[in-house]
């Protein structure tokens, strides 16, 4: 009689190296998110929402102040964007879809020192249309 049969040796597969995510370095500081604080600040709070079923929109919305300064916002969260008091500021909110800016909506706002304006942005149903930017107070 012979001893127990030896199990065939399986070749050892080299383990793939873990994928490292690229560090995200924003060009501008990100605006604050969450509920409006009680402390006095001057600027706008804006909440951006997508239409139902627009799951292909992956990039965050962008706010552009006076056609020069751009900041990323966050979907479905109130974001605070500081602006200079007493100066009319043109704000444009848009998102990127298929490599192009889509759904742009603009308005001009002027706030007093310590005043905060609230806005809501909603994407258009058709990607090539303008979004909806509403002043809430």
NORJOSUL-V407934 format. One record per residue. RES is the residue in three letters. PSI is psi in whole degrees, 0 to 359 (none if undefined). Layout:
# NORJOSUL-V407934
RES PSI
RES PSI
This chain:
# NORJOSUL-V407934
UNK 150
UNK 164
UNK 179
UNK 145
UNK 135
UNK 137
UNK 139
UNK 142
UNK 132
UNK 137
UNK 142
UNK 122
UNK 134
UNK 137
UNK 133
UNK 150
UNK 142
UNK 143
UNK 129
UNK 133
UNK 142
UNK 141
UNK 132
UNK 117
UNK 102
UNK 148
UNK 323
UNK 155
UNK 141
UNK 145
UNK 161
UNK 148
UNK 162
UNK 199
UNK 148
UNK 131
UNK 166
UNK 337
UNK 151
UNK 126
UNK 159
UNK 122
UNK 206
UNK 147
UNK 130
UNK 136
UNK 126
UNK 133
UNK 150
UNK 155
UNK 157
UNK 131
UNK 3
UNK 59
UNK 348
UNK 349
UNK 104
UNK 329
UNK 148
UNK 156
UNK 159
UNK 139
UNK 134
UNK 125
UNK 123
UNK 34
UNK 20
UNK 314
UNK 122
UNK 142
UNK 145
UNK 141
UNK 187
UNK 136
UNK 140
UNK 23
UNK 142
UNK 129
UNK 135
UNK 131
UNK 114
UNK 138
UNK 161
UNK 134
UNK 147
UNK 2
UNK 127
UNK 128
UNK 125
UNK 124
UNK 138
UNK 129
UNK 135
UNK 175
UNK 161
UNK 133
UNK 126
UNK 40
UNK 3
UNK 155
UNK 132
UNK 161
UNK 33
UNK 136
UNK 134
UNK 154
UNK 166
UNK 135
UNK 144
UNK 124
UNK 150
UNK 164
UNK 130
UNK 357
UNK 146
UNK 129
UNK 143
UNK 133
UNK 157
UNK 135
UNK 137
UNK 136
UNK 156
UNK 159
UNK 318
UNK 125
UNK 333
UNK 0
UNK 173
UNK 146
UNK 182
UNK 119
UNK 117
UNK 133
UNK 124
UNK 345
UNK none
